């Protein structure tokens, strides 16, 4: 009876949410920051080869918001979030407090300077952290350039090239840190700090957390490992769960980290399968995207056309109203994950807290130590 009462209460909340509509306006930036440039160049997601050829297509036109949310099949929610997981072995908050006390502030200042000039770079930094951690662990292997000995590093893998962005920001932060305290701070730490700081600024300070550090830089970087390790936009729920489970992340982490699709843009080729008449995408959105993707050259469109330059929980509203691009996004409407999506819509601040915790947890994937890693001087080459 208690569970039934909870469900009835939450269903009542749906009515209140559906009346709120969408403003599409981002929250004010943190004090002292200028508002974002209205003509932002957003970071494209990977143009994965589609599973079957379709006819893709202009930026989605502005549409009226739905008057109701299609209700997901409700199942008991996953256990309540209780705060960040303990840091991975060897990682701790304030790791550089004595050896390089200005390191985190240097990264934060560097990210701050670029995010409001180009929000797409901020989206790219979050994606860079994700793509780094899912291939060889959070070890900055995604930053390594091609060499005669390795002509195909991670950054040239299909999911990463040419859409992955933010490399120059990492270079700038690392160079400034090297002047302050040479040979101390890893490139992997810079990537993790930059992902955290991008989330902070893009959310209007709504996502604010401490990122444990202590990662060393890896020496292995192979493009051939990217497709098999990074979740595909064409993946169904089972594939998504396996991709995350392989990294020690659970279904709740998967639902939470998918919220990063609230910002950035995607190539049409990454969702061309969803433009068919058989997909469950909202009909008006499908029509708009078909027009947008009709031109040659694999155009890009906003992943969240409601609040395209704000990292927020709008993504989950879009999931419920079928206004999402990827097959992997639509999969979250399933009976297994739909309730968590629903809670992220109706409980203020829930997703932001969970996203912070999931970023910390993901940051512990495949961490290198002094035994199998190094502190690179230049993030693009091994020492």
DRENDREN-101167 format. One record per residue: residue in three letters; x, y, z of N, C-alpha, C in turn. Coordinates in steps of 0.1 Angstrom, whole numbers, plus 5000, padded with zeros to 4 digits. Last residue first. Example, Ala and Ser with C-alpha at 12.3 -4.5 7.8 and 13.67 -1.06 7.14 Angstrom:
REM residues 2
SER512849785071513749895071512950005079/ALA513249435078512349555078513249675078/
This chain:
REM residues 383
UNK555951044776557251094779558351014773/UNK553551064749554150994761555551054764/UNK551751354739552751254736553251194750/UNK549951544746549751484733550751364730/UNK550551664770549451574770549351494757/UNK553751684781552951724770551851624769/UNK554551544804554851684803553951754792/UNK552651294822553151354809553551504811/UNK553351084845552851224845553451284833/UNK552250744840553250844841552550984843/UNK551550394850551350524843552450614845/UNK551850174866551550154852551250274844/UNK552650274891553150144886552950124871/UNK551250504896552650514893553250384887/UNK548150404880548950454892550350474887/UNK544950464864546450424864547150484876/UNK541650354866542650454870544050394870/UNK539250244856540550214851541650304854/UNK537050494869537250374860538650364855/UNK536550714884537350604890537550484881/UNK534850874871536250914872537150814878/UNK532350764876532950734863534450774864/UNK532050884902532150744901532850704887/UNK531851154895532951114904533150964902/UNK529651144879530851194873532051144881/UNK527651064897528050974886529351014879/UNK527451284914527951164919528451064908/UNK526451474895527751504902528351374907/UNK524051354889525051364879526451394885/UNK522651374913523051244908524151244897/UNK522351644914523051574925523551444920/UNK520751684891522051754892522951684903/UNK518451534896519351494886520751554888/UNK517251674917517651534919518651504909/UNK516351934914517651914919518151774920/UNK512951844919513951954916515251914922/UNK511351584905512051614918513151724915/UNK510351534880509451594890510151634903/UNK512451444863511651554859510951614870/UNK513551234877514451344873513651464868/UNK511351064878511751134890512651244887/UNK511350974851510251044856510651124869/UNK513750824851513550934842512451034847/UNK512950624869514050714872514050844863/UNK510950504853510550564866511650664871/UNK512250394831511250504829510950574842/UNK513750174833514450294836513450414836/UNK512049954829513149944838513750074842/UNK510350014808509849994822510849994832/UNK511950274788511550134791511050124805/UNK512850514780511450514784511050374788/UNK515450484772515250514786513850524790/UNK515550454745515550334753515250364768/UNK515850714735514450654735514350534744/UNK518650714736517850804744516450754746/UNK519450524717519850504731519050604741/UNK518450644694517850524699518150494713/UNK518451004697519050874696518150754700/UNK516851244702517351204689517751054688/UNK513551314716515051284717515551234704/UNK510851344724511551454717513051434718/UNK509051204739509551144727510251244718/UNK508551294764507651344754508151294740/UNK510551174779509151134782508151184771/UNK512751304769512651154768511151114769/UNK512351564776512351534762512151374760/UNK512651544803511351584798511251544784/UNK515351484803514451384807512951414804/UNK516451734793516651604786515651504790/UNK516151914814515251914803515351794794/UNK517951924834517151804834516151814823/UNK520952074819519852064829519051944827/UNK523052284806523152154811522152144822/UNK522252494779522152474793522152324797/UNK521852534752523152584758523152574773/UNK519252444745520452384739521852424745/UNK516552374756517552454763518952414758/UNK515252254733514552334742515452434750/UNK516752084718516452214712515552304721/UNK519251894724518151944732517752074727/UNK521051874703520551754709519351774718/UNK520852054673520952054687520351924693/UNK522451914644521351974650521551964665/UNK524551914614524351894629523051964633/UNK524751724583524551844591524451804606/UNK526251574561525951534574525851644584/UNK526451664534527551694543527251664558/UNK523351794521524451704521525451744532/UNK520051814537521151864529522351774530/UNK518251694554518151664540519351714532/UNK518051754581519051654577519051624562/UNK515851924583517151964587518351884582/UNK513751754575514051874567515551914570/UNK513851574596513951524583514351644573/UNK513351744618514651684616514851634602/UNK510651794614511551904614512951854612/UNK509551534615509351614603510451724602/UNK510151474642510651394631510651464617/UNK508751664656510151664656510751584645/UNK506151574650506551704646508051724646/UNK506151314661505951334647506451464642/UNK508551184683507451274681507351314667/UNK509650844676509950994678508651074676/UNK509450574672508450644681508750784684/UNK509750464638510250504651509150574659/UNK508750414612508450314623508950354637/UNK509650594594508150604598507850504609/UNK512850714603511950624596510550634601/UNK514550844619513750924610512850844601/UNK516250684632515050734640514150814631/UNK518550654617517550534618516250584625/UNK519950884621519250864609518250754609/UNK521550964642520150924645519350904633/UNK524051014632523950944645522550914649/UNK523751174610524051024608523950944620/UNK523551424619522351354615522551204614/UNK525551504648525451474633524151394630/UNK524451704675524651574669524651584654/UNK525551924701524751894689525251754684/UNK524952034736525751994724524851964712/UNK523051894763523852004757524651944745/UNK521751674772521051804773521751914767/UNK523251464774522751494760521851614761/UNK523751414800524651504793524251544779/UNK522051214807521551354808522451454802/UNK523450984809522751024796522251164796/UNK524050974835525051024826524551054812/UNK521650844845522150984849523051044840/UNK521550604832520450694831520850834834/UNK523950494842523750514828522650614825/UNK523650484869524650574864524450594849/UNK521550294869521250424874522350524869/UNK522950064861521950124852521550264857/UNK526450124870525150054870524150124861/UNK529850054861528850154863527450084862/UNK532049904854531749904868530650004871/UNK532249874827533049974834532849994849/UNK530249694821531649664818532649754824/UNK528049844825528449744835529849704833/UNK527950004802528250064815528649964825/UNK527449804783528549894781528949964794/UNK525049684793526349604793527549704791/UNK523249894790523549844804524849764804/UNK523249914762523650024771524049974785/UNK522149674754523549704750524049814759/UNK519549694765520449584769521949614766/UNK518549924752518749924766519749814771/UNK520349974721519149954729519449944744/UNK522350204702522150094712520850094718/UNK523050414686522050314681521750204690/UNK525050544698523750614699522650524693/UNK527050314718526550364705525250434706/UNK529550344742528150314739527750384726/UNK532850224736531950344738530550314734/UNK534049984730533950034744533050144746/UNK534249934703533749824712533549874727/UNK535250174693533850124689533350024699/UNK537950184704536850284707535450234704/UNK540050024698539349994710538150084713/UNK541350124676540550004674539749964687/UNK542850334684541550364678540650244677/UNK544550324714544250254702542850284697/UNK547050374736545950454730545650394716/UNK548950364765548250284755547150364749/UNK549750494787550650494776550050424764/UNK548050724810548350594803549250614791/UNK548850914839548550914825548950774819/UNK547150874871548350884863547950874848/UNK545051044895545250954883546550984877/UNK544451204915545551104918545751014906/UNK541351334928542451324918543451224923/UNK537751394930539051334935540051324924/UNK536051694927536551584919537851524925/UNK533251834942534651814943535051684935/UNK530652014925531151904933532651904933/UNK527752134911528952184918529452074927/UNK525452234891526252114893527552154899/UNK524652494889523752394895524352264898/UNK525952694876526452654889525552554896/UNK524952664851524652784858524952764873/UNK525752454837524552434845524152554853/UNK528152524826527052504817525752484824/UNK529852544849529452664842528252644833/UNK529852264857529552374867529052504859/UNK530752134835529452104840528952214849/UNK533352234834532452264823530952234827/UNK534352124857534152264856533252304845/UNK534451844851533651894862533352044861/UNK536151854829534851804827533951844838/UNK538451954841537852024831536451984828/UNK539151744859538851874864538051954854/UNK539751544839538651524849538251654855/UNK541851654825540651614818539451604828/UNK543751684846543251804839541951774832/UNK544251414852543651504862543051624856/UNK545451334829544251274833543451354843/UNK547851474830546851514820545451454823/UNK548951534865548751454853547751514843/UNK551251744880549751714877549651644864/UNK554151754880553351714892551951664888/UNK555851874861555951734864555151684876/UNK555952204875556252114865556351964870/UNK554052434885554652314892554852204882/UNK553652654867553452664882554152554890/UNK554052554842554752664846554752684861/UNK552152344842553552314841554452434845/UNK549752494842550152424854551552384854/UNK549852594816549852694827550252624840/UNK549652354802550852444800550952534811/UNK547152264810548352184813549552274812/UNK545452454798545452434812546752364817/UNK546052414770546352544777546352534792/UNK545352144766546652184764546952314771/UNK542552164772543452084780544852124779/UNK541852324750541652374764542552294774/UNK542452164728543252284730543052344744/UNK540451964731541951934732542752054735/UNK537852004725538352044738539852024740/UNK536051734709536551864710537151894724/UNK535251494684535651524698536351654698/UNK534751464656533751534664534251574678/UNK535751324635536451444639535651524649/UNK536551094660537051174649536051194639/UNK535250924678535951044683536351134672/UNK534150684668533350764677533950904681/UNK536450594652535250644646534350724656/UNK539650724664538550624663537250684658/UNK541450914669541150894655540150784653/UNK541950904696541351024691540951014676/UNK543450664700542050674703541350794696/UNK545750634672545350644686543850664688/UNK547250524647545850524650545550524665/UNK549950504645549350594636547850614639/UNK552550464664551050444666550350544658/UNK555050524655554850394661553350354664/UNK554750774645555150674636554950534642/UNK551650884661553150884660553450784649/UNK548851094669549450984661550950994661/UNK548451204704548451224689549051104682/UNK546351154732547651124725547451134710/UNK543951174746544651304741545851274732/UNK543050944755542351004743543051124738/UNK544450884777544950824765544250874753/UNK543750984802544151084792544751014779/UNK542650794819544050804818544650894808/UNK540250624828540450774829541950804830/UNK540350344805540150414818540450554817/UNK540350244779541550234787541450304800/UNK537550414775538550344767539850354774/UNK535950564792535450444787536350364778/UNK537450794798537250694808536750564803/UNK537250944773538550904779538350784789/UNK534550994771535250914761536650864765/UNK534151164793533451034792534150944782/UNK535851374787536051304799535451164798/UNK534651464763536051424763536351334775/UNK532151554772532251434764533651374763/UNK533051774786532351674793532351544785/UNK534151924765534951884776534351774784/UNK531951974748533051884743533951834755/UNK530552154763529952024760531051924756/UNK532552364760532152304774531552174772/UNK532452414733533652364739533452294753/UNK529852514731530152384725531452324730/UNK529952764741529352654750529652524744/UNK532152994739531652884730531152774739/UNK532453184758532753224744532153124735/UNK531853044780530853144777531253214763/UNK534052864780532752814780531752924775/UNK536652984782536152934769534652904769/UNK537053074808537353164798536753114784/UNK536452844823535552954824535753054812/UNK538752694818537452644813536452764813/UNK540752844832540852814817539552774811/UNK539752834858539852964851539952944836/UNK540052564863538652624863538752754856/UNK542752524861541852454851540552524851/UNK543552684882544052714869543152644858/UNK542352554903541952684900542352724886/UNK543852314905542452314901541852444897/UNK546552424910546252344899544752344895/UNK547552544932546752624923546252544911/UNK549052364947547752414952546952494943/UNK550752114943550452214933549052274936/UNK551251984968552251974957551952074946/UNK548952024984550352064989551352074977/UNK546751954968546652064978548052114982/UNK546251754951547351844948547451964957/UNK543951624962545251554960546451644958/UNK541451694969542551784974543851714972/UNK540151374973539851514971541051594976/UNK541851094958541351164969541051314966/UNK542650764947542150904944541650964957/UNK543350514955544450604951543950744948/UNK540350364945541650344952542750444947/UNK537850614940538550494936539850484944/UNK535850764966536750774955537450634952/UNK532550634973533850664978534850674966/UNK529850804955530550684960531950724965/UNK527851084967528951024959529450894965/UNK524451014979525751084979526751014970/UNK522350844976522750874990524150944990/UNK519450784958520750834958521150884972/UNK517450494964517650644965519050674965/UNK517450224941517650274954517950424954/UNK515050274914516250224919516550284933/UNK511450244917512750314914513950244919/UNK509150004904509850064916511150134912/UNK507750124873508250024881508950084893/UNK505550234849506150264862506550134869/UNK505950334817505550224825506250234838/UNK505650694813506350564812505650464820/UNK503150894798503650834810504450704807/UNK503751174779503351034778503950964790/UNK502651474793503851384791503251244789/UNK500851734775500951624785502251544782/UNK501251924757500351954769500451854779/UNK504452004744503351914746502551954758/UNK505252334732505452224740504252124741/UNK505552424697504852434710505052314719/UNK508752454683507452404683506752424697/UNK511052574660510452594673509052544673/UNK512652324639511952444641511352454655/UNK515952194640514552174643513852314645/UNK517952274613517852274627516352274630/UNK517252054588517552184592517452184607/UNK518051464576517751604572517951714581/UNK518551114560518451204571518051344566/UNK517250834549517450964544517351074555/UNK519350554557518050624557518350764551/UNK521050244559520950374553519450424554/UNK521650114592521050094578520850234572/UNK523050194613522950054611522350024597/UNK525450464606524150414609523950274606/UNK528550534621527850484609526550424612/UNK528450814642528650674640527950634627/UNK529551104646528851054635529050904633/UNK529351204680530051124670529151084658/UNK528151544684528451414688528951324677/UNK529651874682528951764676529151634683/UNK529152144704530052034701529251914695/UNK528052454690527952344699528752224694/UNK528552784689528852664681528952554690/UNK526053024696527052924701527252814691/UNK524953304698525253224686526353124689/UNK524853414723523653354718523853274705/UNK527253354747527053404734525753344728/UNK526053354782526653294770526353364757/UNK526753644803525953544798526553474785/UNK529753664823528853714813527953604808/UNK530153634858530353584845529353644835/UNK529653724884530853764878531053714864/UNK527853434895528253574897529553604890/UNK526853204869527353234883527853374883/UNK524153294847525453234850525853274864/UNK520653214851521753314850523053244854/UNK519352934832519553004844520653104843/UNK518052964799519052914808519052994821/UNK514852904786515753004791516752934801/UNK512752744779513852744770514952844774/UNK510352704791510752844788511852854779/UNK507652494788509052504787509452654784/UNK505152384812505652424799507152434799/UNK503652334835504752434836505252474822/UNK501852134833501352274832502452374831/UNK503151904838502751924824502252064822/UNK503551914865504651944856504251974843/UNK501051854875501651994878502752014869/UNK500751594866499851694862500451834864/UNK502751464880502851474865501951594860/UNK501851444906502851544903502951574888/UNK500251224904499551354906500551474903/UNK502151034903501251054891500551194892/UNK503151054929503951094917503151124905/UNK500950954943501451084946502251134934/UNK500850694933499650784931500150924933/UNK503250594942503050604927501850704925/UNK502950604970504050684963503750704949/UNK500850424973500650564976501650654970/UNK502050194965500950244957500750394960/UNK503850164986504350184973503250244964/UNK502050125007502950235008503450274994/UNK500849885000500050005000500950135000/
